[in-house]
Amino acid sequence: MNSEPESTALAATQDLSSLVIPLLKGVIYRDETTARNASHWNALLDLQARVRDYVAVMGLELVLDEAEGYAFLRARPHEEDDNAENLPRLVARRPLSFPVSLLLALLRKKLAEFDAGGGHDAAAGRLVLSRDDIVELIRVFLPDASNEVRLMDRVDRDINKIVELGFLRRLKPQPGQPPAFEVRRILKAFVDAQWLAEFDARLAAYQAELGEAEPVEQDD
């Protein structure tokens, strides 16, 4: 009895699993430097149609942006899948604190300005900001703080959270230089152009809410 078709099918399933498992864990980037990540990205381009079918069974959809160089999984909207409400959620939703949401919005706007200005890093179109740059982005939207150390601690907590979420990448420290971070382009998939068009109105609401919330201390 010829077992070649079964062997081929098993190999194909293993190939898909080797892509789906990393996607379930997080984002696959084109520009990651390790050989394994590069292999995942190239394989995903070749097998993306099959990966879409594979994850659809789990109520997920593949988001792949070849131009920006990232891919990730997200839950399919309920209106697109009548069975979605009955499926367990494999990709967890992460509630964000108000200051983290504000900083994400500011980083997204900075990324849009960077792209519009054509000021791309010579290496690969990267927006790199120092810790001080990020502090200045958010400072103007916060009430005057008499305690500078407290402000910096707060911003550092928010930066660490955004690094954990994958929207910032901490760069290797340089001697004598402040900490630096790359704004990951996947942020564009979570803060879209329509949202950005309403940015000024949203910032006014943010400032008002931050002013009301300032007396209350909250840990992330």
C-alpha positions as CSV (number, residue, x, y, z in Angstrom):
1,M,0.0,0.0,0.0
2,N,1.4,3.4,-1.0
3,S,1.8,5.7,2.0
4,E,3.3,8.6,0.0
5,P,0.0,10.7,0.0
6,E,-0.3,10.2,3.8
7,S,3.4,11.3,4.3
8,T,2.8,14.3,2.0
9,A,-0.3,15.3,4.0
10,L,1.6,14.9,7.3
11,A,4.5,17.0,6.1
12,A,2.0,19.7,4.9
13,T,0.3,19.8,8.3
14,Q,3.6,20.1,10.0
15,D,4.6,23.0,7.8
16,L,1.4,24.8,8.7
17,S,1.8,24.0,12.4
18,S,5.3,25.5,12.3
19,L,3.7,28.8,11.2
20,V,0.5,28.8,13.2
21,I,2.2,28.1,16.5
22,P,4.5,31.2,16.3
23,L,1.5,33.3,15.1
24,L,-0.6,32.2,18.1
25,K,2.3,33.3,20.3
26,G,2.6,36.8,18.7
27,V,3.7,38.7,15.6
28,I,5.9,37.4,12.8
29,Y,8.1,40.2,11.3
30,R,9.9,40.3,8.0
31,D,12.8,42.3,9.5
32,E,13.7,40.1,12.4
33,T,17.3,39.1,12.0
34,T,17.3,35.5,13.1
35,A,17.3,32.8,10.5
36,R,14.3,31.1,12.0
37,N,12.2,34.3,11.8
38,A,13.3,34.9,8.2
39,S,12.3,31.4,7.4
40,H,8.9,31.8,9.0
41,W,8.2,35.0,7.0
42,N,9.1,33.5,3.7
43,A,7.1,30.3,4.3
44,L,4.1,32.4,5.4
45,L,4.2,34.3,2.1
46,D,4.1,31.0,0.2
47,L,1.5,29.3,2.4
48,Q,-0.7,32.2,3.4
49,A,-3.9,30.9,1.7
50,R,-3.6,27.6,3.5
51,V,-2.8,29.3,6.8
52,R,-6.0,31.4,6.4
53,D,-8.1,28.2,5.9
54,Y,-6.3,26.5,8.8
55,V,-6.9,29.2,11.4
56,A,-10.4,30.0,10.2
57,V,-11.5,26.7,11.8
58,M,-10.4,28.2,15.1
59,G,-12.4,31.4,14.6
60,L,-9.2,33.4,13.7
61,E,-8.1,35.3,10.7
62,L,-4.6,36.1,9.4
63,V,-3.6,39.7,9.0
64,L,-0.6,39.9,6.7
65,D,0.9,43.2,5.4
66,E,3.7,42.6,3.0
67,A,4.5,46.2,2.5
68,E,4.9,46.9,6.2
69,G,6.4,43.5,7.0
70,Y,4.3,41.9,9.7
71,A,1.7,39.2,10.2
72,F,-0.5,38.3,13.2
73,L,-3.8,36.5,14.1
74,R,-6.9,38.1,15.3
75,A,-10.4,36.9,16.2
76,R,-12.9,37.0,13.3
77,P,-15.7,39.5,13.7
78,H,-18.9,37.9,14.8
79,E,-20.8,39.3,11.8
80,E,-18.4,37.3,9.6
81,D,-18.8,34.1,11.5
82,D,-22.1,32.9,12.9
83,N,-20.3,30.4,15.1
84,A,-17.8,32.9,16.5
85,E,-19.7,33.5,19.7
86,N,-19.6,29.7,20.5
87,L,-15.9,29.4,20.1
88,P,-13.4,30.0,23.0
89,R,-11.2,33.1,22.5
90,L,-7.7,32.0,21.5
91,V,-6.3,35.6,21.0
92,A,-6.9,37.4,24.3
93,R,-8.1,41.0,24.4
94,R,-5.9,43.1,26.7
95,P,-7.5,46.1,28.4
96,L,-5.2,49.1,28.4
97,S,-4.9,51.8,31.0
98,F,-5.8,55.3,29.9
99,P,-2.2,56.7,29.8
100,V,-1.1,53.7,27.7
101,S,-3.9,54.3,25.2
102,L,-2.9,57.9,25.0
103,L,0.8,57.1,24.4
104,L,-0.1,54.6,21.7
105,A,-2.2,57.3,19.9
106,L,0.7,59.7,20.1
107,L,3.2,57.2,18.8
108,R,0.8,56.4,15.9
109,K,0.6,60.0,15.0
110,K,4.4,60.3,15.1
111,L,4.7,57.4,12.8
112,A,2.3,58.9,10.3
113,E,4.2,62.2,10.4
114,F,7.5,60.2,9.9
115,D,6.1,58.4,6.9
116,A,4.6,61.6,5.4
117,G,7.9,63.5,5.8
118,G,10.0,60.8,4.1
119,G,12.5,60.9,6.9
120,H,13.1,57.2,6.8
121,D,16.1,55.7,8.6
122,A,18.6,54.8,6.0
123,A,18.6,51.1,7.1
124,A,14.9,50.1,6.7
125,G,12.3,52.9,7.2
126,R,12.5,52.7,11.0
127,L,11.2,55.4,13.4
128,V,13.5,55.4,16.4
129,L,12.7,57.5,19.5
130,S,14.7,58.1,22.6
131,R,13.1,57.8,26.0
132,D,13.3,61.6,26.3
133,D,11.5,61.9,22.9
134,I,8.7,59.8,24.2
135,V,8.5,61.7,27.4
136,E,8.1,65.0,25.5
137,L,5.4,63.5,23.3
138,I,3.2,62.9,26.3
139,R,4.3,65.7,28.7
140,V,2.2,68.4,26.9
141,F,-1.0,66.4,27.4
142,L,-0.5,65.9,31.1
143,P,-1.3,68.3,33.9
144,D,1.7,70.2,35.3
145,A,3.6,67.8,37.6
146,S,5.6,69.1,40.5
147,N,7.3,65.8,41.0
148,E,9.5,65.1,37.9
149,V,10.6,61.7,39.2
150,R,7.0,60.6,39.6
151,L,6.3,61.7,36.0
152,M,9.3,59.8,34.7
153,D,8.4,56.6,36.6
154,R,4.9,56.8,35.2
155,V,6.0,57.2,31.7
156,D,8.6,54.4,32.1
157,R,5.8,52.0,33.3
158,D,3.7,52.9,30.2
159,I,6.7,52.4,27.9
160,N,7.4,49.0,29.4
161,K,3.8,48.0,28.9
162,I,3.9,49.1,25.2
163,V,7.2,47.1,24.8
164,E,5.4,44.1,26.3
165,L,2.5,44.6,23.8
166,G,4.9,44.6,20.9
167,F,4.4,48.1,19.6
168,L,7.8,49.3,20.8
169,R,11.1,47.5,20.5
170,R,13.8,48.3,23.0
171,L,17.1,48.9,21.1
172,K,20.6,47.9,22.3
173,P,21.9,50.6,24.7
174,Q,24.6,52.8,23.3
175,P,27.3,54.2,25.7
176,G,26.4,57.6,26.9
177,Q,23.1,57.7,25.1
178,P,19.6,57.6,26.6
179,P,17.5,54.4,26.0
180,A,16.0,54.2,22.5
181,F,13.1,52.4,21.0
182,E,11.8,51.5,17.6
183,V,8.2,52.1,16.9
184,R,7.0,48.9,15.3
185,R,4.9,49.4,12.2
186,I,2.3,46.9,13.3
187,L,0.9,49.8,15.4
188,K,-0.7,51.0,12.1
189,A,-2.9,47.9,12.1
190,F,-4.4,48.8,15.5
191,V,-4.7,52.6,15.2
192,D,-6.1,53.0,11.7
193,A,-6.4,56.1,9.4
194,Q,-10.0,56.8,10.3
195,W,-9.0,56.9,14.0
196,L,-6.1,59.2,13.2
197,A,-8.4,61.6,11.3
198,E,-10.3,62.2,14.5
199,F,-7.1,62.5,16.5
200,D,-7.4,66.2,17.5
201,A,-10.9,65.7,18.9
202,R,-9.8,62.5,20.8
203,L,-6.8,64.3,22.3
204,A,-9.1,67.1,23.7
205,A,-11.1,64.4,25.3
206,Y,-8.0,62.7,26.6
207,Q,-6.7,65.9,28.2
208,A,-10.0,66.5,29.9
209,E,-10.1,63.0,31.3
210,L,-6.5,63.0,32.4
211,G,-7.1,66.3,34.2
212,E,-10.0,64.7,36.1
213,A,-8.2,61.5,36.8
214,E,-4.9,63.0,38.0
215,P,-5.6,63.0,41.8
216,V,-6.1,59.2,41.7
217,E,-3.1,57.0,41.6
218,Q,-3.4,53.7,39.6
219,D,-0.9,51.0,38.9
220,D,-1.0,49.3,35.5
